[in-house]
Amino acid sequence: MTSKAEYRKKYKELRKQLTSEEREEASLQIANRLLSLDIWQHEFYHIFLPIVKLGEINTEYILNILSGKDKNVVLSKSDFEELRMTHYLLTDNLVIKPNEWGIPEPQNGIQIDPKQLDVVFIPLLAYDESGNRLGYGKGFYDRFLADCRPDILKIGLSYFDAEKAIPHNSDDIKLSHCITPSKTFRF
């Protein structure tokens, strides 16, 4: 059986093999695919800003959709001591700077309770056909999603298709959807 570490290594390597043009095209296709989902009636959408050096999906296209639909967008700031995130409403005067890990984060702003969120777009390295997901291994998103309402939509974004099964723990929180450039998975 393949370990979490092996899956992380595999998907980091697969991501590195994509050219910047391929990543941009895939990011745009993912955003376009999201438009066909029945998720746009909600009010509060949490999104991640990509760690560019790690080749994460460019969420700018999704931000443009959310802005065009006049939705409330929420961004996170990571606390690496507590391994938790705080969440801030994206406003015109929100200051965003990369932290020491290269994660673009809000520096100030209007804090939002996770229970207010309706939809969360989730970065990931790998996921499986049952909706289990694999991130970088610090558990930030599992702790964050545990603080959200049970009915929140948890939408993973991936360049790649699902694995048959990946290792997971009982406290790992599953996705409700995962969007790739060519497929929409519902779990």
C-alpha positions in Angstrom: 0.0 0.0 0.0 1.2 3.5 -0.9 1.8 5.8 2.1 0.6 9.4 2.5 4.3 10.5 2.1 4.6 8.6 -1.2 1.4 10.2 -2.6 2.6 13.6 -1.5 5.9 13.1 -3.3 4.2 11.7 -6.4 1.7 14.6 -6.8 4.3 17.3 -6.1 6.4 15.7 -8.8 3.5 15.5 -11.3 2.7 19.2 -10.5 6.3 20.2 -11.2 6.1 18.5 -14.6 3.3 20.8 -15.8 4.5 23.9 -17.6 3.3 27.3 -16.4 1.1 27.4 -19.5 -0.5 24.0 -18.7 -1.2 25.1 -15.1 -2.8 28.3 -16.3 -5.0 26.5 -18.9 -6.0 23.9 -16.3 -6.8 26.6 -13.8 -9.1 28.3 -16.3 -10.8 25.0 -17.2 -11.4 24.3 -13.5 -13.0 27.7 -13.0 -15.2 27.2 -16.1 -16.2 23.7 -14.9 -17.2 25.3 -11.6 -19.7 27.5 -13.4 -21.9 24.4 -14.2 -22.2 23.5 -10.5 -25.3 24.5 -8.5 -23.3 26.4 -5.9 -23.8 30.0 -6.8 -26.8 30.8 -4.7 -24.8 31.1 -1.5 -23.3 34.1 0.2 -19.9 33.3 1.7 -17.2 31.6 -0.3 -13.8 30.7 1.2 -10.9 30.5 -1.3 -7.2 29.9 -1.0 -4.6 32.0 -2.8 -2.1 29.8 -4.5 1.5 29.2 -3.4 3.0 30.0 -6.7 6.4 28.3 -6.1 4.5 25.0 -5.4 2.5 25.3 -8.7 -0.9 25.4 -7.0 -4.0 26.1 -9.0 -4.4 29.7 -9.9 -7.6 30.7 -8.2 -7.7 34.2 -9.8 -10.3 32.9 -12.3 -12.6 31.8 -9.5 -12.1 35.1 -7.7 -13.2 36.8 -10.9 -16.4 34.7 -11.0 -17.1 35.4 -7.4 -16.6 39.1 -7.8 -18.8 39.1 -10.9 -21.5 37.4 -8.9 -21.1 39.9 -6.1 -20.3 37.2 -3.5 -18.5 37.6 -0.1 -15.1 36.1 -0.5 -13.1 35.0 2.6 -9.4 34.3 2.8 -7.3 32.7 5.5 -4.2 33.5 7.6 -2.3 30.5 8.9 -0.9 30.3 12.5 1.9 27.7 12.3 2.3 27.6 16.1 -1.4 26.7 16.7 -1.8 25.0 13.3 -5.0 26.9 12.8 -6.4 29.5 10.4 -8.3 32.7 10.9 -10.5 34.0 8.2 -11.0 37.5 6.8 -13.4 39.1 4.4 -11.8 40.2 1.1 -12.4 43.9 0.9 -10.8 46.6 -1.3 -8.5 47.7 1.6 -7.4 44.3 2.7 -3.6 44.0 2.7 -2.3 40.7 1.4 1.4 39.6 1.8 3.1 36.3 1.4 4.1 34.6 4.7 7.5 32.9 5.2 6.1 29.8 3.4 5.0 31.8 0.4 1.3 31.7 1.2 -0.4 35.0 0.3 -2.3 36.0 3.4 -4.5 38.9 4.7 -2.7 41.1 7.2 -5.8 42.7 8.8 -9.5 43.1 8.2 -12.9 41.9 9.1 -12.7 38.5 10.8 -15.3 35.9 9.7 -16.5 33.0 11.8 -16.2 29.6 9.9 -19.8 28.9 10.7 -20.8 31.8 8.3 -19.2 30.0 5.3 -21.3 28.2 2.7 -18.6 27.0 0.3 -14.9 26.2 0.7 -12.5 25.7 -2.2 -9.8 23.5 -1.0 -6.2 23.0 -2.2 -4.9 19.5 -2.2 -2.2 17.2 -3.5 -4.3 14.1 -4.0 -7.8 12.7 -3.4 -9.6 9.4 -4.0 -12.9 8.1 -5.4 -14.5 8.3 -2.0 -13.6 12.0 -1.4 -10.7 11.5 0.9 -8.1 14.2 0.3 -4.4 14.6 1.0 -2.8 18.0 1.6 0.6 18.9 2.8 0.2 17.1 6.1 -0.2 19.8 8.8 -4.0 19.3 9.2 -4.9 23.0 8.8 -8.0 22.3 6.6 -9.2 19.4 8.7 -9.2 21.6 11.8 -10.8 24.5 9.8 -13.5 22.3 8.3 -14.3 20.8 11.7 -15.2 24.4 12.8 -17.6 24.9 9.9 -21.3 23.9 9.6 -21.8 20.3 8.7 -23.7 21.3 5.5 -20.8 23.3 4.1 -19.8 22.5 0.5 -16.2 21.3 0.4 -14.8 21.6 -3.1 -11.3 20.3 -3.9 -9.5 21.7 -6.9 -7.0 19.4 -8.6 -5.1 19.2 -11.9 -5.3 15.4 -11.7 -7.9 12.6 -11.5 -8.8 10.6 -8.4 -6.8 7.7 -7.0 -8.7 4.5 -6.3 -8.1 4.9 -2.6 -5.6 6.9 -0.5 -4.7 6.4 3.2 -6.8 8.5 5.6 -7.5 8.9 9.3 -10.8 8.9 11.1 -10.6 12.7 11.7 -9.9 13.5 8.1 -12.8 15.4 6.6 -14.0 14.3 3.1 -14.7 16.5 0.1 -18.2 16.9 -1.2 -16.8 17.6 -4.7 -13.5 17.7 -6.6 -13.1 19.7 -9.8 -10.4 18.9 -12.4 -9.9 20.4 -15.8 -11.9 17.6 -17.4 -14.2 16.1 -14.7 -16.5 16.9 -11.8 -16.4 14.4 -9.0 -19.3 14.3 -6.5 -18.9 12.4 -3.3 
